[in-house]
Amino acid sequence: MADLQIIGAPQSNYVWASRIAAAEKGVPHTLIPARPHTPEVDGINPFGKIPVMRHGDVQLFETKAICTYIDRAFPGPALMPSDAVGAARVEQWVSAVNTSVDPVMMRRYVIAYFRPRTPDGNPDRAIIDAALPVMPGQFAALDRAVSGGGYLAGDQFTLAECMLVPMLFYLSRMPESGEMLRSTSHLWAYLERQLARSSIKETTPDVIGHLPRRPDWWAR
């Protein structure tokens, strides 16, 4: 059988999401580290973004397409419900996480800590402070979503978790978002449960040296 290759920077939340999907399905895969706009990536994605995927003659870009392919091409636990309503609810949350949560919490807030464009390399407080007022409402919406069945869209692990959990992991390690997350009624416990899953533990990137100093409350 052809080797499933996921290509991109291991620290990317979307590369990680794709790897979680593979691990949930029990599909061995090879991670090929590559930055955006490198030849390996540009050869598959005309927009140069990561991740990209190669499986024999199949080449794909865009995380949702990659995860959907992995779910449908391989046996193992389904990551999408088979019924129309259940599938639509998962799609709803995949879209919401990617179009509402990621642009604010990852592209703006987290990136302002990880890769600031400030002259001195310190976190970009202007971007961080602009994102902070939006974040409590987003955390509250996610907290409500997981308060029922324990998952974003029902009572089982789905592609919505693949997308969200890497974001929450990074947010848990940032100062302000970590405090917000820990103060939620359900979302913090949800994250701890997901981080204990073997698929997530096996694929967690080695990013500790690149993170800000952990808050004191993380020592647990």
N, C-alpha and C positions, 0 to 999 in steps of 0.2 A: 504494500500500500504506500502511496506517496506520502512524504513527510509534510505535515501541516506546519507552516512557518508563519509566525507573527513577527512583523518587522516594525521596529520603532524603539524609542527611548524607554527603557524599563520604568522610569519614574513617571511617565505620562499616565494620567488617570485613565485615559482611553485605551492605551496599550494594555494596562492592567485589567481593564474591564473585559477586553477580548480574551486575555489569558484566563480569567476567572471562568468565562463561558466554556472554554476548552476543558478546564479542570473539572467543572461541574459535570460535563458529559463524559469524563474519563478518557479524553482524547489526548494522547501524548502530542506535544508540539515542541518546536524549536523556536526559541526567542532569538532573533537576530537584531542586536542593538544597532540603531541607526537614527540619526537626527533628521528633522524635517528638511526637505529640499536637498537631500543627498541623492546621488544617482540611484541607489537602491530603492529609494522611496519614489523619486520622480518617475522611475520607469513603470510604476504601477498607478500612482495618483497624479493626475495632471496638475493638481493644485499643491502638491508637495507636502501634504499633511500626513501625520501618523495617527493610528497605525495603518499599515497595509498588510495584506495576507496573500500567501501563495500556497496552493495545494494542488500539486501536479500542474495541469493546464489551467486551473482556475486561479485568477488573480482578482483581488477585490480591494477597494478602499472604502472608507467610512465605517465607523465602529458598529453601528446598528446593522449594516449589511453583513459585516464579518460575523457578528454574533448570531444573526439569523441563519447564515449559511452553516455555521458550526452546529447550531441546534437542529437543523433539518437534514444535514448531510450525515450525521453520525447517530448511532444508537445511544441510549442512555436517558436519564431523566429529562423530560421536556422542560424547556425554559420558557415556553409560551403555553398558556392554557389552550385546549382544543375547542372550547366553546366560544362563540362570537363575543359575548359580553366580557368574559374573562380576558380574552385576547385584546379586546379594545381597551380595557382598563390598564393592562400592562403597557400597551402602546401609548396610552395617555400619559402615564408617568414617565416612560422613557423619554417622550417628547418634552414634558415639563422639566425634567431634570436637565436635559441637554440644552433647552432653549431659554430657561429661566434661571435655574440654579447655577449651572456651570458658568454662564457669562458674568455673573456677579461675584459668586464666591470663589471660583477658580481663576478665570481669566483676569479678573480685576484684583480681588483681595489677596488670594494666595500667591499669585504671580508677583504682586508688589512686595512680598516678603522673599520669595525664592529668587526672582530675577529682576530686581529693581533697576530702573534706568536712571537712577540718581547719580550725580557726579561722584559722590563718595562711596557708592555701593550700599548705602544703608537702605532699610525699607522705605518705600515711597509713601510717606504719611498722607500726602494729598489724596492718592488713589485709595488707600486703606480707609481713611476717614470718610470719603465719599461713599464707599460701599457699606459701611457699618450701619447706617439707618435702614437700609433695605433688608439686611440679613435677619433680624428677629422675625419679621413676617414670613420669610421663607422657612426658617427653622420651625415656626409654629405650624405652617402648612404640612411640612414633612412629619412633624410630631403627631398631628391629627391623623395623618394617613396610616401610620404604623400602629396606631392605638387599638385598632380593631382586631384584625387577624394576625398581627405581628409582622406583616410584610407590607410593602408599598401597595400592592394590588391583590389583596386576598390573603390566603393562608398558606402560601408556598413560595419558595425561592424562585424568582423569575429573572428575566433580562433586566427588569427595573432595578433589582438589587445589584446586578453586575455593573450597572452604570453609576448607581448612587454610592455604594460602599467605598470605592476608592476616594471619592470626593470627601466623604465624611471622615475618612482616615486622616487626610491632610488637614481638614478643618479642625479636627480634634487636637492637632499639634500646634496650632497657631494660638496666640494669646487671647485675643478677643473672642474669636469663634469657638475656641475650646471652652471658654467659660459659658458662652451661650449654649453650646451643645450639652455640656454637663448639667445645666439647669433645666433641661427639658424633662417632661414627665415620662416620655416613652422612647424618644429617639436615641438617647445615650445607651439605654439597655439594648435597644435594637442593634446599635453598632457593635457593642461588646459581643452579642450573640453571633453576629455575622463574622466578626474577626476570628471567632473560634472555629469557623468552618474550615475543613481541610483544604478546600479549593482556594480559599483566600489566604490561609497561612502559607500554602505552598507557593503562591505566586506573589506575595508581598515583596515589592522591590526594596533593595538596600538603600534607603534614603536618609538614614539617621544622621549621617555626617553632614547632610545638606540642609537639615531642618534647624529652625531657631531653637534656642535652649528650651528644653521642656519645662512647662510650669511645674511647680512643686507638687501639685495635686496628682500629676501623672504617675508618680511612683507608687504603683499599686499592682 
